[in-house]
């Protein structure tokens, strides 16, 4: 029984040994110089495999070649000039478990130096820091040992920059100095410094102070700090983005700083120490910002003016006054407004300008102006200018770019001019951004210009009898071709010519100073392109020599000194043909005639115009004879108003003595009035009389209106007028009634036969 147990235990043990052998590492590694090597050194890396397999070797994950000893399971590789940490490993093919090692190159430490120790007043501990001269790259141990007690050691680890530090307490307050030595070591070397003596009174460092409150006036500030018993305080202060100043004061709780600028933000910091010759300075306190109070500005504004074009239909002179903003030190506060006063012959006219504006327009003659800035405390002294129109002088001006932001200007000196000139300039189209400088010579460098921008300016001579000014055009530093072309528009076109205009190129796309425009014209049926140049700022052109009835395409480009820009939009158009031109003239003439007729109709609605028109045209109107004015009627009229006449006088064919007949006028019911006669002597001659009367009525017609010298009823007259619609209407807007009254026309001269209109029989 015991033998069987023993045999079973042996089997289990063999199985365990076999399993353990199979599960161990497939290889082991080693190097000729260990895991830490000198930077740039050479060494050998080896792997010893524990089983037979296809061997692989890697460096930082990349397979490398190796050499193998005969009849040995060891492989190795020689590494030269290692300068960076590297990982070397070995592996059996098919077995994912490798064996390897990390090798780090580095330096041995240098002799420790630059020992600095500080004793903080609150804690009483001493903190020391020192360096080895350069970083060792590999892990390095630092030690601080006391000479009086060699067993008292404080250790630390060197950081990556090569510094070691150590903090330790002082066991006895009676100590006045310490003697220590410094040790540094790593796997590549070991170094020890000579002994260092530390005097405790020289390494005492006060705690960082705190600024509790700052009270300021316009010129000084008082700093209130936390309580302390130190005698020396150093104050560091500066205006925001200004020069930093430092001041040492012997004080305990209140610190005064004078000679400050009004309305200026200052940043204050303080630090302190025990005495001037004892201890160390504390750390600087946290900064405290505060602004001093305002004062009334005492600087005169820099003011200039330009004359503006005269308003239409006005002889008044207008000037635009400009002034520069005061800087912070001169303003001594926040400018709330500007006072502008104009003094002329009628008195003083005062106005207020918004603080955001820098100009004001005034119209006056023989006047002066004053400008001042106002803040919450007061106003600046007035700047007086006498406004008058400057004269022009043809002084030669020249410009030369200095860089992308400045240009040098030159001009000729005037014999009558004083020693001072004013040079002003502004971007084209933006006079609000005007700038100016005053110079004493005949040259000036203007700065602050923007590339790809065009400026206008002028030089004004002061001190002469009246101002003299010379304009300067197209000031620029660096230019390029325009980015955008103008868009053309038709003003008018004819069969052989065209009147053209185009849009202004926007300032943002000009890329400099425009010099000219080029107009391109292309006929659709031809390939030839004609071009026309127009100097800037003109934007209109008349193109002649076109062909009637042809179609064209037209476009415009803009130029600077740097070249030609792209074209604008195309403008297609066709010229009218000769037939279209004739038709247009006919339509135009017809329209003119129609308009004239409409105007004449409007004028003729007035009664006074109608009367004058009739007076001028009476000779053209038809004359209607009046039978009552005939010779027979006048000769044989009786007292009762009845007209008696002989038949032979009314008809030339009757020779015998006619009988007297009585004639009366009656309205014919259909159209006309006829003459009816009655025999007064013989009834036997009725037929003859009727025949003769009929023949006589066919020779003339009586009047259809009031007969001069006779009396008729109004009803008969009205009826007769209404029936004869072929006569001119008395209600016409152009004519007065055409029936003439009071005429002397006789039947011997005029006869009217109405047989054409109506048979009276």
Steps between C-alpha positions, in 0.01 A plus 500: 500500500779733582687405185200588282473840666866562447470406134202740452683787662794451265270511196336822620839655572629414155190649343542819700866525407421444136224760509722749680783454257267558212341810656826685591659787302611409155815715537704725726678829406813682611721795398868562531446831689166458680174684460654851540776590257695813422340713235662419161677183622526154337386169656384146418149367548452120530212250523525139625211279384376212717358293212559428138307735273532755223662792682398866446657823639339848511603861577211732587262253331703476178664168411880516479777261391706317761791263524490150658778304662559145361342219698343756733152632570632856552459781243634858528525837326754784535346842566697813409452865615176466692352850549136430585316257727443173315324167561676177389309166496516139375222258402441149366312489175144396578531578872353842578679532834829696460786573734673838501650797680477888495837670471532871586803713408599788731776690676672462835438791741731800532621656825201666674503881499288817534352415838217736603306470825196689630343495844134597497390701803168327548610136492862539610608221258798544271470422130814453293553455130813426296605380156743257340574720201308291248223244499612141533199372302493182707375472857735676744484509879583818698605515869553787744720402799571702815868521590426498874285188470606272211210269561248783439431476126215647291447334165320612182483422127651726235243640262530501122661844493789396725385654831493332841304630795457413866294638788582438865413653841727679748509304823639780716410869485842584639679399184640791301662305217519155340773306315379254234639296210325390181513158336364387164518151350360271229598173337768679297674694777513674839609855598528693832531875550718681750331614826261801482440736795147639532444814717140484611444875537581549132251245375192618691220584250181679610166376383335658197320826592149593393358837375166539674381831357620790281361855524594752232461863403592634156875511576574254785391166648515356852552123540355319803664162573463223753665572835865408541802610701747535216674827426589476132238480224559518127215618276481419133240686292430578136228636279328233299731418208741763631847524656548326834632705794641380835506682832636396844331644807564462872147452624284256685134534401444793257684551175458820293593531131495847340573652157234293332300599190129585526239257370756225450476135600797382706602153611667474844707220660708496820759280672682531831802393705618523861772760450698643212800279577327205666294223350344446161222681315161339515309402190309775318140544607208444269455803268237760588359728227344841566427814295589852616238774495439757224629855455396772258699469175768767460618421145377697199338290229675457166244649258497531121236588241419463131268705282214304354342558158241776500138388515303552183336842467685628803787739546571389857833339578494173691789349693549162660693520825704199616674436832717221637404296803705572810712213624429355842759706684385827339126434534539428876156343497223375276410758237125551515455756220665768290399867508508683165440876491479702177554875528378706204353844435163404644636363829606168650341173396582213737442129439591166657654203319469137605825361650506231234520760222813684395356757256238769465371696198423871524402755237605862555697789353775693676473288812720325753441178692611359834502132603551348847466157663287447812516225765319463831735744677550780247599591147824551310622844387331625183673457166422801274509493120412770249311341210575631154529350153851388408658602173654250262867482419649287227787375709660186363420203725659157482451178694723199559388185685721411797334171592154346499373748761678833435572744217743792475360826353703785348393845380642838402532774754294814449688830518211660693429198720590471865712226652207267577291273282204273569481173307170312508385178335197270507376187315321582177130537574545501879589852611384412852827305543717806434843527662745789502843599625683831535851525356756777484678398178398411147496123558271279704471128572138396536448170681215270590406435136344172399625300202261471204333826609488833314525832681444865410674781682639853484780722627392830656749782552440697822614852574451636148244773424214253506544125488653344190417141421631245248305178448663157488311224320540123492723441803569129543765255619440163331236427235364216292251468216132560590299197610173603337399663172238775444152423366407698183163668437346653187398865520378524139573342165456596137554316177864609481597607855462404864506696828642278776560523875616245760496441874767612746741228613450442878780623726552156653579343161709776343825373655665837451448826309294477182667659199271429205223285353507301177178445302502197267259476205451187286265458207327162502563435131873578527791395716655845530489664842525877529605665825470855633689650797333738747698667779375460856272642647304548172241228450327596176585443133339567161589234242444591133548325168256217575314312226120531487311181574802320650539328839796551733639386837663755731692475830718724720818442708679715760876568530744585777874550467535127570291391201155432360223340700234252383210609284160582638171368366445485122260744337346366175313751280387552140496828308170597329473467119415792264138381467467487877652846519243638248215329683625645827504849347147459366372377835676785671354758261151353534527506873609865489201595280260311723641673803463839331136425415425398856656820628295705246178325607573587859556866415184520291283415797541858621236753376754776448703274271188410300411866443849589387504200266165604343618856452801372311298253291181703420604544143502124452147440631203462251270810478123436504301766317203666669190540276383786715791705384427454131436802274141405443435458873646837583316678220151358546478430868171622653434620853356167614826319440374325188734503201340611171693465179437459132545174339696642215760631742551153641499331157664651198278305248181707580473830311146621570411694802468243773221489743572569860512186706520445867767261620532348841772267631384170645712205619500204266420202704762274348825689462497856375288808515324601182328815388128485462328770294139597484327696221334819622346628169371226273389153571535412134873515513541248777673244286742748358582642838553159650728402219703812533519474874617145465768605255609781729528284809733275312741788448570588864441402855410717797716540809488244782557742773403844613473735202642844547231757508221240532328317785440130523403263770773315688326167463520511125866590509589219736313245298669606182846481651448153637377366169806612302763285654731541202584853614770555766362445846468798727610278791840423352788562741687672216235725350253762612156492325559529126171679415582862440244761603475850381661432159436702179519219248246522209355232282635677196847395596459155651240233442491167680327210331375239738380268229812292548402422854117484472239551240299795638206443265 
